[in-house]
Every structure is written in C-alpha cells, then in structure tokens.
Amino acid sequence: MLTLMAMSTAGLSYLAMSSWFNTMQSGNNFKCFYITNAILSGAVAVSASCDAIEVWQGMIISLIGALIYSVASKVLTRNEIDDP
C-alpha cells in the first residue's frame, strides 16, 4: 500500500510540476518517460524505509523524490550531460 501510494504521489506531483519546469512537452509530443522516471524516483525514495514509516510520510518522501528528479533532469538537460 505504501509503495503504491508513494509511486502515485510522485507521478501526480510530477504532472503538477511539469508545467512549472516545462520538461514534459517538446513541441507537440507528450513524453511519457518523464512521468515513468518520476514514478520510479518515488519508489526508490521510499523503498529503504517502507517498513518504518506511515503512508502519509511515504507520500511526502516520494513528493520530495519527484521534486529532486525534476530539478536534476532539468539541470542535466540544460548542461547537455547525456549519461551521468
């Protein structure tokens, strides 16, 4: 339950932040792999402590993980770093 809620929170928060960072649209094409990577970052962020935290804490942790992914993705793209 915790992992599922964390992944959905990360994906939905990235959808909300995508207009802010303008990373989801390139021309008229919708890029789904950004959302998939945000969901994965939420799962990774919460997986280490999933046995010791509540659901609401996992949602906050995954939201922070999606935020870090959003900023890091934008910085890497702007600096033209392909494979870190």
Phi, psi and omega per residue, in radians:
M1 nan -0.789 -3.110
L2 -1.100 -0.794 -3.115
T3 -1.150 -0.707 3.118
L4 -1.114 -0.762 3.115
M5 -1.170 -0.640 3.128
A6 -1.162 -0.749 3.141
M7 -1.168 -0.709 3.121
S8 -1.202 -0.623 3.080
T9 -1.130 -0.723 3.133
A10 -1.140 -0.747 3.127
G11 -1.142 -0.773 3.136
L12 -1.215 -0.632 3.114
S13 -1.213 -0.585 3.078
Y14 -1.197 -0.640 3.054
L15 -1.057 -0.697 3.114
A16 -1.206 -0.633 -3.117
M17 -1.443 -0.231 -3.030
S18 -1.146 -0.599 3.090
S19 -1.226 -0.520 3.108
W20 -1.192 -0.842 -3.090
F21 -1.560 -0.243 3.104
N22 0.956 0.843 3.139
T23 -1.898 -0.131 -3.066
M24 -1.522 -0.448 -3.074
Q25 -1.978 2.306 3.031
S26 -2.189 1.682 -3.005
G27 1.336 -2.152 3.108
N28 -1.903 0.133 -3.088
N29 -1.616 2.322 3.087
F30 -1.565 2.173 -3.077
K31 -1.786 1.844 -3.095
C32 -1.349 -0.377 -3.084
F33 -1.221 -0.371 3.034
Y34 -1.151 -0.743 3.121
I35 -1.174 -0.701 3.121
T36 -1.095 -0.728 3.103
N37 -1.165 -0.613 3.079
A38 -1.156 -0.707 3.090
I39 -1.104 -0.741 3.106
L40 -1.118 -0.687 3.119
S41 -1.156 -0.611 3.061
G42 -1.152 -0.684 3.113
A43 -1.178 -0.701 3.129
V44 -1.184 -0.684 -3.101
A45 -1.126 -0.588 -3.042
V46 -1.715 -0.214 -2.989
S47 -1.199 -0.523 -3.100
A48 -1.226 -0.540 -3.054
S49 -2.052 0.389 -3.013
C50 -1.201 -0.343 3.115
D51 -1.513 -0.161 -3.037
A52 -2.044 0.035 -3.084
I53 -2.165 2.825 3.079
E54 -1.505 2.996 -3.099
V55 -1.123 -0.754 -3.109
W56 -1.149 -0.582 3.087
Q57 -1.210 -0.661 3.077
G58 -1.136 -0.607 3.100
M59 -1.166 -0.682 3.107
I60 -1.188 -0.727 3.126
I61 -1.110 -0.741 3.139
S62 -1.219 -0.545 3.053
L63 -1.116 -0.737 3.082
I64 -1.151 -0.684 3.091
G65 -1.092 -0.714 3.097
A66 -1.177 -0.628 3.092
L67 -1.138 -0.760 3.110
I68 -1.109 -0.715 3.090
Y69 -1.084 -0.744 -3.122
S70 -1.058 -0.824 -3.118
V71 -1.189 -0.775 -3.121
A72 -1.135 -0.674 3.121
S73 -1.131 -0.735 3.129
K74 -1.144 -0.734 -3.132
V75 -1.143 -0.771 3.131
L76 -1.133 -0.677 3.113
T77 -1.185 -0.734 -3.133
R78 -1.134 -0.646 -3.139
N79 -1.527 0.060 3.110
E80 0.993 0.734 3.050
I81 -1.646 2.041 -2.991
D82 -1.490 -0.924 -3.038
D83 -2.320 1.665 -3.035
P84 -1.164 nan nan
